[in-house]
Amino acid sequence: MTRRFAPSPSPMNYLVAVLENRIKAEEAYSALEQASLPKDDIDILGKGFKTADEYGLIDPADQAWKQIRLMMVWLVPFGFGAGFVFDLITGLETFAWTGHLGNQILGGLLGAGSAAMGAFFIGGGVGIAMGSGDALSYRNRLSEGKFLVVVRGSEAVLRQATPILRQFRPETIQGYSGDQGYSGS
């Protein structure tokens, strides 16, 4: 079963703490257990524990590429047709050496190229190039050998867990409500 930090009838809240090593992560987990928080609502991500993929931490780059490919499926043929028809209607002879049909085909190819650029930029390509989202920063922290302790539950549970996690001096501690669209399992 995969859980997502996404809109649902009863939004789930999450608290994510980044800890520098395995010992601190295990100590934090034990302290949360001793505070009577349900084991099923506490997870450790990192080497020897769940991976980002097992937990369902969505890689924003993967999502962006899926969106780009989806947009290209219909934009590139439409762009080719638009470029071809534009050249047909205007009768432009931009490249005299290609002839009438060659200009129409080149117009179509230029239209398809423009559509592919549009799919890239609108579909999320800028986010891929610049990097975005907390999921990516958490994946980077895991790649650096850090550990994440994730607590999910009601706001009251997160209020109870926050001071417990703060005693372990996490690098960062961040709360998310289920309606923010963050992903995990």
N, C-alpha and C positions, 0 to 999 in steps of 0.2 A: 504494500500500500504506500503510495507516495502522497505526502502532504505538501501543500503549497501555501506560502504566506500570501494568499490572494483572497479577494473578496469571497465570502461565503455567508450562509445564513447567520452563523455566529462567528464573527471575526475573532481570530486567535491573536494573541499578543506574544512577542518574542523579545528576549533580552540576550544580546550577544556580547561576550567578553573575550578579548584577545589576551592570552597569557603567553609568557615568553618560553615556558618549558613544560614538559610532561608532568613533572612533580607538582608544580603549582596547579595545573589543570586537574590532576587527580585529587589534590587536597581540596580544591574548590568544589569538585563534584561530591566528595565525602561530606563537606560542610553543608552543602545544599541538601543532601540526603538526611543528615542529622537534624536539619531544620524541618523535617517531615514533608519535604516537597516530593511529589510522586516521581519515582525513578523513570517512568515512561516519558516524563516531560523535561528531562535533563539529558543532554547529549554532549559528548566531547568529539570534536573533529580534529584530526591531525594524524601524524604517523603512529600507526598501531591502533587507531580508533577508526571511526567512520571517515570516509573521504568526502570531499565536497560533492562529488557525483553521487555517491551512495546516499548522502543526506538530501540530495535534490537541489543543491545550491546552483541555480541556473547561471551559466556563463553568458553574460550579455553579448559577447561576440558571436556565440553560436546562434542566439536568438536573432541578432541583427542579420547574419548571413541568411538565415531561413527567410526573413522578411524580404531581403533584397532579391533572393531567388524567386520568391512568390511574385513580387512586383515585376520582375523581368519577364516572367512567363507571358504576361499580357501587355506590358509596355513596349517591349522590343518589337513584336510584330505590328503593333499599332503605330509605333514610330516609323517603321519601315514603310508601312502603307501611307502614312501622312507625308513623309518625305517624297515618296514616289508620286503621289497625287499632286503635291505642291509643285513639283517640277513639271508634271504633265499639264497642269492648269496654267502656269506662268510661261511655259515654253522657254525657260532659261537655258542657254547653251554655255554653262559655266566651264565645261571641259570640252572644247570643240573636237578634240581628237577622239572622243569616245562615241560620237554620234548621238542621235536623238534618244534611242533606247538606252544607251550607255549612261547618258546624263540622268535619265529617270531612275536607273538602277543605283547610280552613285547618290542621287538624292535620297533614295530609300535607305541606303547604307548609312548616310549621314544622319538621317532621322532615327534609325535604329541605334546608332551610337549615342545620340542625344538622349534617347529613351533609357539606354543602359546607365548613363550618367545620372539621370533623374532617379532611377530605381536605387542606385547606390546612395545618393545623398538623402533622398527622402526615406529610404528603407532603413537607415541607421548606420550608414558607412562612416559618417562623421564621428559617431560614438565609438566605432571600432578603432578609428585612427587616433582619437584623443583619449580613449578609455573613459568609462563612466560607470557609475553605479557602485553600491556598497558590495554587491556580490563579487565583483572583480577584485576589490581591495581585500576582501576576506580570502579569496582564492590565492592572491599574492602572498598574504600573510602565511597561509598554510604552506605555500611553496618555499617560504623562508624558514620553515621548520617551527613555526609558532603553533599554538593550539587554540581552538575556539571552544568555549563552554557556552552552550545554548540552552536557555530555559524558556519554555513556552507555557502559556496559561493565561489566566485572567490578570487584570491590572493589579489586583491584590497580591497575587502570586509573585508578579514581577517586583512589586514594592518590597515584598519580603526577601526576594533573592538579591536585590541590588546591594544592600549594605553587606551582605555575606560575600558577594563577589568583590566588592571594593576593598575588603581587607587583604585580598591577594594582589593588590596593586596591578590591575590589568593595564595593558598599554592603552586600550580603549574599551569603553563599555557603551553599548548603544541599544536603545529600545525601539521596537517596531510594532505598530498595530497592524492587524491582519488586513486592513483595507488599504495599506500602502503598496500592495502588490509585490512584496519581497517574496522570494521563493525558498523553500526548504522542505525537508520531510522529517 
